[in-house]
Structures are given as structure tokens and as C-alpha cells.
Amino acid sequence: MSSFYNGGLKLSIYGESHGKGIGVVIDNLPAGEKLDFDEISDFMQRRAAKTDGTSTYRVEPDRPEVLSGFYNGKTTGNPLSIVIYNKNQRSEDYKSVSYLARPSHADYTGYVRYNGANDLRGGGHFSGRLTAGLVFAGAVCSQILERKGIVTGAHIYSINKMKDKPFDPINITAEELKQVRNRHLPLLDYSKNEEMIKLINTAREELDSLGGIVECAAVGVPVGIGSPIFDGLENVISQLVFGIPAVRGIEFGLGFDATLLKGSQHNDEFYMDNASVKTRTNNHGGILGGISSGMPILFRVAFKPTASILLPQDTVDYVKKTDEKLEIKGRHDPCIVPRAVPCVESALNIALLSALV
């Protein structure tokens, strides 16, 4: 099993949901970069479980302990390695489902792929718990990017059929991207906060779950970043985004809606803004031919409903080869979308810095 991203930056994410700890090793970070660990903690808290019923009741402190690569307040140029110890496991919740394939989980496929040796507790290495390491890396990259004038941000685009207002694809500002980070639910239209909480809690009360979409953007990215064909910005961003469990799809700029237009409607016409080349629209999402155009980078990520639901379901015992009934226990998110927002933002941060180093 190799959970390794091999780009300009190198990332190795390790651990299991119910193991002793999880973590990440980041290679090729620039040396001499100052890191504010209070800011990193704030960034990681955006991923943490909440107490309003919209997320799991498994609350972890997620305090990263640095093992290497950081000294006297700066990166050393050596691999930056951290561990986050698990404090709140309840592995007994998984004894009754040891060989029952949970629908939409990787229990069965992981069992086959790893000859039955994989850790099944809480999803093991397939768990969303592992995104804590991704978010740590994203928080580190965010600080370095902002010193280069690049600011990223994300918000809940939709949960089920309820939508937030979208980013303006041309006029996104750094202030707007930073502002949404500090909200209880990361919404641009914060008047929908209580309504979305109610929607998620209704699904939880029904022992069910919801999916949704995260919209993510970056401003200040210089033109000319990205290396086609296989290392274009869309490629790199997509690879990292698909490292987040439950992702079902990604679209850039106008995305699939571009199929509804004619070329004359979809093409972004160029014009000169003083000495800068710009486009009047941003249907391309800030990337042309895998290379940044200088316009805001904009994309959306679709997340499936949380797979762990408490309703009875049909399944199989894949060892005994029998049909069975399954009732999942444990603590699970009725909707992962709010906690996925900083994960998507982190994937973008890593992709951008990886393209710049």
C-alpha cells in the first residue's frame, strides 16, 4: 500500500483510523520558511468535528507533533514529519461487522487487495480520519503560498439540493476567501447557516446521510504555472483531490455546463487591462492547456453521501460467502461536506506549491 504523492512536493500519509496515530511526511519543502503553528491549528480545526449534530461525535484534538524538519521556528529543508495521536477510538463498534461488507466502503475490495491483512476498524487506512495529515500539509503550504501573494479558499457550494451562492468567477477577492474560513459553516451566504444545519440534522435523525459539492478557488496565481500533458494544473489538483475519501467528481470553470453552450458562448475572449492580459469571462476556471492563465482558479468537487448510515442494509459476509443483514454502529458524519471544505482547500494548496517549487 502506497499513499504517496510524487510531485514537486512529496507527501506520504500514514496510519489507521483506530491505530496509535496518523501523520504525514512532506519532502522538498523550501528551507527557511517560518511556520505559525497557531495558524496551522486554526486551519486544522476547520476540519474538526462539531457539536451541533452535523458531524461525528468522535472528537479528536488533532494536535500535530513534529518529528523532524522544523527547527528554531523554520523549515530545515529536511522532510517535515508529524504525528497526530488518536485519542478517541471505539474499536468495539466494529466487532460485529468484521467480515460484513459495509455498502459503499472499501472493506471487501481492501480485503481482496491486501489478502485479508487490512485493518478494518473504522475503515483503517481508507478512513476520512487520514485527511488530518492532508490538512496539516495544506495548512503549511497555505502559509508559504500567502507569502507569495497566492490566497486560496473554499465553501459549501451545495448540500443535497440546497445551494449557497457561488463564487464570482472573475471578481473573487482574497478577503472573501479568507472571510469564509472563520464561519461556523463555510458559506458565502451565511443567512443559510441554520437552514443547512437543520437539513443535515434531519438526515441524522432519519439515520441517513447527505452529499454535496465544495467550490474552491485561488487568486494571485501567476500566469504560466503547470506542465502539460500529465503534470498540468488540472491533473495535479485532481490527483490530490481524489485522495480525499468520498470524492465522486471534479469540474473546472464552467465544468459540465460547458456542454450546453456553443463555442462562441463558451470561449473566454481576451483583452488588455493596462499591461495585463485578462479574459472577460472565466469559463476556463483559470487554467488553459494545464497552465495557469492569471485568472482566478476555480473548480468544484462532488462528495457522495456518507457511506456509514445506521439504517439496516443488505450485504454479504465475504469470508463465509453468505447473504447477511447489516446494522452499522459507531459515530459517523451525517454529511461530510462541511468538514471536507478545508480538505479540498488543502489539496489545492499542495498542488499549487508543488507546481512552484
Secondary structure per residue as TSV (DSSP state, phi and psi in degrees):
chain	resnum	aa	ss	phi	psi
A	1	M	-	360.0	125.9
A	2	S	-	-128.0	106.0
A	3	S	-	-101.1	72.0
A	4	F	E	-129.9	125.1
A	5	Y	E	-100.6	126.2
A	6	N	E	-117.9	76.1
A	7	G	S	-117.1	-148.3
A	8	G	S	-59.8	-43.8
A	9	L	S	-91.0	153.6
A	10	K	E	-117.3	128.9
A	11	L	E	-123.3	133.8
A	12	S	E	-125.7	117.2
A	13	I	E	-103.3	133.5
A	14	Y	E	-135.2	164.5
A	15	G	E	111.9	176.6
A	16	E	-	-134.4	157.0
A	17	S	T	-54.7	-40.9
A	18	H	T	-114.3	17.6
A	19	G	S	-80.9	-172.2
A	20	K	S	-66.5	-35.2
A	21	G	E	-168.5	173.8
A	22	I	E	-132.2	168.7
A	23	G	E	179.3	-172.6
A	24	V	E	-148.3	146.1
A	25	V	E	-117.5	127.1
A	26	I	E	-115.4	116.9
A	27	D	E	-100.8	151.3
A	28	N	S	74.7	20.1
A	29	L	-	-65.8	142.5
A	30	P	-	-58.9	141.0
A	31	A	T	-77.9	151.8
A	32	G	T	81.2	12.4
A	33	E	-	-86.2	125.4
A	34	K	B	-72.7	139.9
A	35	L	-	-126.8	129.3
A	36	D	-	-96.9	107.6
A	37	F	H	-74.4	-18.6
A	38	D	H	-67.4	-41.3
A	39	E	H	-66.4	-38.6
A	40	I	H	-61.9	-43.2
A	41	S	H	-61.3	-43.1
A	42	D	H	-61.3	-42.2
A	43	F	H	-62.0	-45.0
A	44	M	H	-69.4	-29.0
A	45	Q	H	-66.2	-21.4
A	46	R	T	-66.7	-24.6
A	47	R	T	-87.1	-17.3
A	48	A	S	-65.7	154.1
A	49	A	-	-64.1	146.9
A	50	K	-	-104.8	169.6
A	51	T	S	-108.4	18.4
A	52	D	S	-101.3	9.9
A	53	G	S	89.1	-5.0
A	54	T	S	-85.6	-5.4
A	55	S	S	-143.0	-179.2
A	56	T	-	-61.6	153.3
A	57	Y	S	-89.0	5.2
A	58	R	-	-82.1	103.5
A	59	V	-	-104.7	122.4
A	60	E	-	-115.5	141.4
A	61	P	-	-68.4	-27.2
A	62	D	-	49.7	55.6
A	63	R	-	-98.3	110.4
A	64	P	-	-73.1	133.9
A	65	E	E	-108.5	119.3
A	66	V	E	-75.7	129.8
A	67	L	E	-101.9	-30.4
A	68	S	E	-164.7	163.0
A	69	G	S	89.2	6.6
A	70	F	E	-142.8	124.1
A	71	Y	E	-151.4	135.4
A	72	N	T	54.7	37.8
A	73	G	T	81.3	7.2
A	74	K	E	-136.9	156.2
A	75	T	E	-68.4	144.8
A	76	T	-	-97.4	-11.9
A	77	G	S	96.8	-18.7
A	78	N	S	-79.3	164.8
A	79	P	-	-55.0	130.4
A	80	L	E	-86.6	114.7
A	81	S	E	-121.4	132.7
A	82	I	E	-134.4	156.0
A	83	V	E	-126.1	142.7
A	84	I	E	-120.7	112.8
A	85	Y	E	-77.7	135.5
A	86	N	-	-75.7	132.8
A	87	K	-	-118.8	-16.4
A	88	N	-	-134.3	53.3
A	89	Q	-	-86.2	152.0
A	90	R	-	-138.0	71.5
A	91	S	G	-64.8	-22.9
A	92	E	G	-62.3	-21.1
A	93	D	G	-63.1	-17.4
A	94	Y	G	-105.9	0.6
A	95	K	G	-65.1	-35.3
A	96	S	G	-77.6	-9.5
A	97	V	G	-119.8	24.6
A	98	S	T	-55.2	-40.5
A	99	Y	T	-125.0	22.7
A	100	L	B	-96.4	123.4
A	101	A	-	-72.8	111.8
A	102	R	-	-72.5	124.8
A	103	P	T	-55.0	137.5
A	104	S	T	68.8	10.5
A	105	H	S	-104.0	173.7
A	106	A	S	-98.9	17.9
A	107	D	H	-56.6	-54.6
A	108	Y	H	-68.9	-48.5
A	109	T	H	-64.5	-38.0
A	110	G	H	-66.1	-37.9
A	111	Y	H	-61.3	-44.3
A	112	V	H	-69.0	-45.6
A	113	R	H	-63.7	-37.1
A	114	Y	T	-113.3	26.4
A	115	N	T	54.8	35.4
A	116	G	T	77.7	7.4
A	117	A	-	-92.7	-6.6
A	118	N	S	-71.1	148.8
A	119	D	-	-78.1	118.3
A	120	L	-	-88.3	-15.0
A	121	R	G	-64.9	118.3
A	122	G	G	62.1	20.4
A	123	G	G	90.9	-7.1
A	124	G	G	57.4	-127.2
A	125	H	G	-77.9	-11.4
A	126	F	G	-86.5	-3.2
A	127	S	S	-72.9	149.8
A	128	G	G	-62.8	-15.3
A	129	R	G	-56.5	-31.2
A	130	L	G	-67.9	-15.7
A	131	T	H	-69.0	-12.2
A	132	A	H	-60.2	-38.4
A	133	G	H	-67.3	-39.9
A	134	L	H	-61.8	-41.7
A	135	V	H	-69.9	-35.5
A	136	F	H	-59.0	-48.3
A	137	A	H	-61.0	-40.3
A	138	G	H	-65.0	-35.9
A	139	A	H	-67.2	-39.6
A	140	V	H	-62.6	-48.8
A	141	C	H	-63.4	-34.5
A	142	S	H	-58.8	-43.6
A	143	Q	H	-65.3	-40.5
A	144	I	H	-68.5	-41.3
A	145	L	H	-62.7	-42.5
A	146	E	H	-65.3	-29.7
A	147	R	H	-69.8	-17.6
A	148	K	T	-95.2	4.3
A	149	G	T	86.4	12.3
A	150	I	-	-105.6	124.6
A	151	V	E	-122.3	134.6
A	152	T	E	-119.6	161.0
A	153	G	E	-169.2	162.4
A	154	A	E	-149.7	160.7
A	155	H	E	-149.7	168.2
A	156	I	E	-72.9	114.0
A	157	Y	E	-79.3	-39.5
A	158	S	E	-162.4	152.8
A	159	I	E	-126.8	118.6
A	160	N	T	54.2	-121.7
A	161	K	T	-98.8	-0.3
A	162	M	E	-90.2	127.2
A	163	K	E	-114.8	145.7
A	164	D	-	-85.9	168.1
A	165	K	-	-73.7	146.6
A	166	P	-	-82.3	164.4
A	167	F	-	-63.3	145.0
A	168	D	-	-74.6	115.5
A	169	P	S	-64.2	-17.0
A	170	I	S	-103.4	-38.3
A	171	N	-	-109.3	31.5
A	172	I	-	-65.6	137.2
A	173	T	-	-117.3	155.8
A	174	A	H	-61.3	-37.2
A	175	E	H	-62.6	-41.0
A	176	E	H	-64.4	-42.4
A	177	L	H	-65.2	-38.1
A	178	K	H	-74.2	-36.1
A	179	Q	H	-61.6	-41.3
A	180	V	G	-68.8	-20.8
A	181	R	G	-62.2	-30.2
A	182	N	G	-95.0	7.8
A	183	R	S	-92.8	151.1
A	184	H	S	-55.2	-57.3
A	185	L	S	-103.2	132.5
A	186	P	-	-73.9	84.6
A	187	L	-	-121.2	143.8
A	188	L	S	-75.7	-42.8
A	189	D	S	-95.1	89.0
A	190	Y	G	-70.6	-9.8
A	191	S	G	-65.5	-15.5
A	192	K	G	-92.0	3.1
A	193	N	H	-56.0	-55.5
A	194	E	H	-65.6	-36.4
A	195	E	H	-65.1	-40.1
A	196	M	H	-70.4	-38.1
A	197	I	H	-60.5	-43.5
A	198	K	H	-62.4	-41.2
A	199	L	H	-60.3	-46.0
A	200	I	H	-66.5	-42.6
A	201	N	H	-65.8	-32.5
A	202	T	H	-63.0	-42.9
A	203	A	H	-62.0	-41.1
A	204	R	H	-62.6	-44.1
A	205	E	H	-64.0	-28.5
A	206	E	T	-85.4	5.6
A	207	L	T	62.8	29.0
A	208	D	-	-124.3	-169.0
A	209	S	-	-148.6	167.8
A	210	L	B	-131.6	154.9
A	211	G	-	-112.7	-172.0
A	212	G	E	176.0	-166.8
A	213	I	E	-130.3	138.6
A	214	V	E	-109.0	132.1
A	215	E	E	-106.8	135.0
A	216	C	E	-132.8	146.4
A	217	A	E	-146.8	160.9
A	218	A	E	-140.8	139.2
A	219	V	E	-123.3	154.7
A	220	G	S	86.5	4.9
A	221	V	-	-74.0	122.4
A	222	P	-	-68.1	153.9
A	223	V	T	-67.6	145.5
A	224	G	T	97.5	13.6
A	225	I	-	-96.4	131.2
A	226	G	-	125.0	147.9
A	227	S	B	-132.6	93.9
A	228	P	T	-67.1	158.9
A	229	I	T	-92.4	-39.0
A	230	F	T	-93.4	-8.2
A	231	D	B	-114.8	25.5
A	232	G	S	-64.0	159.8
A	233	L	H	-59.8	-40.6
A	234	E	H	-60.8	-40.4
A	235	N	H	-61.2	-49.3
A	236	V	H	-67.8	-45.7
A	237	I	H	-59.4	-45.3
A	238	S	H	-63.5	-42.2
A	239	Q	H	-59.1	-44.6
A	240	L	H	-71.2	-39.2
A	241	V	H	-61.8	-39.9
A	242	F	T	-74.3	-1.7
A	243	G	T	-78.7	-6.1
A	244	I	S	-91.7	121.4
A	245	P	T	-57.4	146.8
A	246	A	T	82.9	1.6
A	247	V	E	-71.6	131.9
A	248	R	E	-111.8	-19.0
A	249	G	E	-175.6	164.2
A	250	I	E	-144.2	144.0
A	251	E	E	-141.1	143.7
A	252	F	E	-109.3	142.3
A	253	G	T	59.9	-127.9
A	254	L	T	-72.1	-19.7
A	255	G	G	64.0	-139.6
A	256	F	G	-65.8	-21.7
A	257	D	G	-65.8	-16.9
A	258	A	G	-61.5	-25.5
A	259	T	G	-68.8	-13.9
A	260	L	G	-91.4	-4.7
A	261	L	S	-108.1	161.5
A	262	K	-	-86.4	161.8
A	263	G	H	-56.9	-37.7
A	264	S	H	-64.8	-25.9
A	265	Q	H	-87.5	-33.3
A	266	H	H	-84.7	-32.7
A	267	N	-	-60.2	135.2
A	268	D	-	-92.4	109.1
A	269	E	-	-75.0	140.2
A	270	F	E	-86.0	154.1
A	271	Y	E	-156.1	162.3
A	272	M	E	-93.9	127.5
A	273	D	E	-112.2	92.6
A	274	N	T	56.1	-115.8
A	275	A	T	-97.4	3.5
A	276	S	E	-100.4	139.6
A	277	V	E	-87.5	125.3
A	278	K	E	-134.6	170.0
A	279	T	E	-116.7	147.9
A	280	R	S	-73.4	-27.5
A	281	T	-	-125.5	173.6
A	282	N	-	-136.2	48.7
A	283	N	T	-64.4	-22.9
A	284	H	T	-82.2	-5.4
A	285	G	T	67.0	26.4
A	286	G	T	81.3	8.0
A	287	I	E	-136.2	125.5
A	288	L	E	-126.9	122.9
A	289	G	T	63.2	27.5
A	290	G	T	81.4	4.6
A	291	I	E	-120.0	137.9
A	292	S	E	-62.3	138.7
A	293	S	-	-98.0	-9.2
A	294	G	S	97.7	-16.2
A	295	M	S	-80.8	162.0
A	296	P	-	-55.0	135.1
A	297	I	E	-78.5	132.9
A	298	L	E	-145.1	128.8
A	299	F	E	-153.2	165.0
A	300	R	E	-130.4	145.3
A	301	V	E	-125.2	128.5
A	302	A	E	-94.7	134.7
A	303	F	E	-118.3	134.7
A	304	K	-	-72.2	162.6
A	305	P	-	-59.7	147.1
A	306	T	-	-50.9	130.3
A	307	A	S	-71.4	-33.5
A	308	S	-	-81.8	103.3
A	309	I	-	-119.8	156.8
A	310	L	S	-93.1	-0.3
A	311	L	S	-72.1	146.3
A	312	P	-	-61.8	141.5
A	313	Q	E	-139.3	154.6
A	314	D	E	-81.9	141.9
A	315	T	E	-157.2	-165.2
A	316	V	E	-133.8	154.8
A	317	D	E	-90.9	109.3
A	318	Y	T	-81.2	-1.0
A	319	V	T	-95.3	-47.7
A	320	K	T	-79.6	-15.7
A	321	K	T	61.7	48.6
A	322	T	E	-127.0	151.5
A	323	D	E	-75.2	140.7
A	324	E	E	-143.1	169.2
A	325	K	E	-106.0	146.7
A	326	L	E	-130.3	132.1
A	327	E	-	-127.2	109.7
A	328	I	-	-77.0	134.5
A	329	K	-	-103.4	-175.0
A	330	G	S	101.6	-174.1
A	331	R	-	-116.4	117.2
A	332	H	-	-137.4	155.4
A	333	D	-	-77.2	128.0
A	334	P	S	-69.4	-18.1
A	335	C	B	-158.0	122.2
A	336	I	-	-88.5	-6.4
A	337	V	H	-57.8	-47.1
A	338	P	H	-58.8	-39.5
A	339	R	H	-77.6	-18.3
A	340	A	H	-78.1	-18.7
A	341	V	H	-56.5	-52.5
A	342	P	H	-67.7	-21.8
A	343	C	H	-67.8	-44.5
A	344	V	H	-64.9	-43.6
A	345	E	H	-60.0	-39.6
A	346	S	H	-64.3	-42.4
A	347	A	H	-58.3	-42.2
A	348	L	H	-65.4	-42.9
A	349	N	H	-58.7	-45.7
A	350	I	H	-64.2	-42.7
A	351	A	H	-62.1	-44.7
A	352	L	H	-67.2	-46.3
A	353	L	H	-66.9	-35.1
A	354	S	H	-61.7	-34.7
A	355	A	H	-77.3	-15.8
A	356	L	H	-99.5	-23.5
A	357	V	-	-77.0	360.0
